[in-house]
Amino acid sequence: MPGGQHKFEFVGNEPLALWIVAALLFANTALMLLLEFGRKYIVPQHSPELVDWYAGHSIAIQFILLAVLAAIFLIFRKRVRYIRQK
C-alpha cells in the first residue's frame, strides 16, 4: 500500500542528549499532570511561590523541550538511517 509506515533509526548509539531531553520531557509532562491534580484536590489555595511559577511556565517549558528535541534530531541528522518497508 502506498504511503505506509516510515521507519528511522540511529546508526550506532543514540546521542546522550536525546535520552536526557526525552527524560526531561517525560518528567515535565508527569509534573504538569500531577500539578493539575494536586492544585485541584490536595492543596487548592496555598501553594509555594515556586509551584505557582512552575504552573505558569510549564507549557512554555514543554515547548522549549520539544524544540530542543527537534534541534537534536537536526544536529544528528547524519547519524539517522531510513529503513525501507517492503
C-alpha positions, 0 to 999 in steps of 0.5 A: 500500500502506498504511503505506509509506515516510515521507519528511522533509526540511529546508526550506532548509539543514540546521542546522550542528549536525546535520552536526557531531553526525552527524560526531561520531557517525560518528567515535565509532562508527569509534573504538569499532570500531577500539578493539575491534580494536586492544585485541584484536590490536595492543596487548592489555595496555598501553594509555594511561590515556586509551584505557582511559577512552575504552573505558569511556565510549564507549557512554555517549558514543554515547548522549549523541550520539544524544540530542543528535541527537534534541534537534536534530531537536526544536529544528528541528522547524519547519524539517522538511517531510513529503513525501507518497508517492503 
